[in-house]
Amino acid sequence: MSYHENKDYEIQHFSDPQGYNSFDVQSATSDDKGTIWLDNENNLLAINTTLANQADFEPFEIFVRQIDLFMKPVKWEKLNPANAWTKLPSKAVFQHDQNYFTFHFSSNNRIDPQNDLYCYRLAGLDTNWSKPSSEKRAVFTSLDPGKYTLEVRLCGPINSRQQILSYPFIILKPGGSSGGLLDYTL
C-alpha cells in the first residue's frame, strides 16, 4: 500500500525532443530517497525526483515578430516612433482607415516549438480566447476606432503557467490626430 500526501502536482512530459531517449521498460522501482529506477535489457535509468521537484521551469515568453497592414509587411522602423530592437511601433496609434492587421507571433520555446499551441483574443473586441492552434498569427479586419490589446498565450496542457503577451494599440476616429505617429499611406 502506498500513501500520497494531498498536494498539487505538476506533470512535465519529457520525450525525444527534450533529450529523453525512450526505451522499452522491463521493470521499475523506487527507493526511499525518491529516485525512480527503470531498466531494460541494456540500460538502467535513474530519475531523481527530488531534483525534478526543485527545478524551476521558466515560463516561455511570447513575442510579436511582425505586424502586417492590409496583408502587406510594413517597415515600421522607417516610421516614427518604432522600437529600435523589435522594429515594431512603440506607440501603436493608427488612423481610422488603417484597420486590417495581421499579427505574427512566436515563443522562445527552443525545446519543443513544433508542439506550441497558441490562443489569442483582442481585448476591446473579444472576451473569449480563440481555440488552440499551431498557427502563429492572428488576423483582424475592419476594426472600428477604439483602444485594443492583442493578448496571446501558449495554451497546451503543459503551458499552464505561461505568460500572456499584451500588445496595446489605438485606432483613431476619423479626423483624429495621432500627434504625428504612424501616418502611413500604402
N, C-alpha and C positions, 0 to 999 in steps of 0.2 A: 504494500500500500504506500502511496506517496502523498505528501502534504504540500500544498501550494498556498502561499500567503495570498490574501486578497489584495492584489496590486494591479496597476495598469501596466501592460507590456506593449512594447512596440516591436513589430517583427520586420526585420530588414531582410530582403531577398538577395542572395548572392548566387551568381551563376558565372558562366564563362566570361561575359563582358566585364565583370567585376574582379576577375582574376581567380575565381574558384573553378578549377578544372574538375568537374564531377567524375565520379567513378561509381560503379555498382557496389553498394554497401552490402557486406555479408553479415556483419554484426555491429551492434552499437551498445555502448555502455557509458556511464558517467561515474566520476569519482567524487569523493567527499569535498573536493575543492571546487567543484562545479565544472570541471573540464569534461567535455563530451568526446569520447573516443569512437571513431569509425574505422572499420577495416574492410579490406577485400583481399583478394589473393596476393597482390603485390604491394599494397600501400597501407599505411596507417596514418590517420589524420586526427590531430588533436585540435579541438575548438575550445579556446579559453573564454568561457562565458563571462568571467569577471572583467576581462579587458573589453569584451564586446559591450557589456553593460555600461562601462565607464566612457566609451567612445562618444564624443560629442560630434555628431554628424551635422555639419553646417548646412542650413537650407540653401538650395540653389537660388540664384537670383535670375530675374528675367529682365531683358533689355529690349528697348525699341531700337531696331537696326536701321530702319528706313521708313519714311512716310512718303507715299505717292499721292499726288493730287490729280484727280481725274484720270487715274490709271497710268500716270506718267511719273517717272522718277524726277525729283526736283533736287537741284544742287543748293540746299538750304544755306550752306556756308557762304554762298555768294550774296545772301540776303542779310540784312542786319536786324536783329542780332541772331547769331547761331552759336550753339555751344561749340567751343574750339575742339573738344575731344570727340563728341558724337557727330558733329556736323548737322545736328537737328535744331529746330527752333528752340531757343531757350525760353522765350516768352511767346508761346504759340497763340497769336491773335490773327484771325483770318477775316477777310471781307465776306459779306453775306453770300456772294456767288462762288466762294471757294468752300464748297460744302460736300465734296465727294472724296473720301480718304480711303487709302489702303495702308494700314499699319502692319509693318513686318517686324516680328519679334523672335527672340530665341532665348535660351537659358545658358548658364555657364556649366551645365551638366556635361562633364567630359568623360564620365564613367559609362553612361548608357543613354546617350542623347536620342538614339533612334526609337526609344520607347517613351519619350516625353509625350504627354498628353496635355493640351492647353485648354483652358476655359477663359472666356473673356466676357466683359459687359461694358457698356458705355453708360456710366452714371450721368444722369441728366436726360437719358432716353430709356434705358433698360434698368430693371431692378433684378432680373433673373440672369444667372450665368448661362453662357452657351453650353451646349453639350460638349463633353470631352472630345478633342480631335488632335491628330498629329499635325494638322495644318498650322503653319506658323505665321498666319496673317489674319487680319480682321478687316472687313470692308464695310464702310458706312456711306450711304448715298443720300443726297437731298436732305441734309441736316438743316434744321431751322436755326436761326440765330439763337445763341444762348451759351451757357457755360457747360462744358462737358469734361469728364475724366475717363479716359480709357483705363480699364483695370484688367490685368491679365495675371493668371496664376497657373502653376502646374497642378493638375487635378487628377492624378492617378492614385492608386491605393498606397503607394509608398511616398507620396508627396503631401502628407497631411500637415507638415509643419512649414510649408513653403511660404515665402514672402509673396506679397502681391505688388506687382508693378502698377504705379499710378502715374498717368501722363495727362495733366490738365491742359485744356485749350479752350479758346473762346472763338465763337463766330459772331461777328458784329451784325447789328441790324443795318438795313440799307441806309446809307448816309452816315453811318457811324464812323468815328475816327479811330484809327489804330495807333495814332501817335507816331506814324511813320514806320510801324512794324509790319513786315510781311506784305507790303503792297506788291504782289506778284501777279503778273499777267502771263498767261500761256500764249 
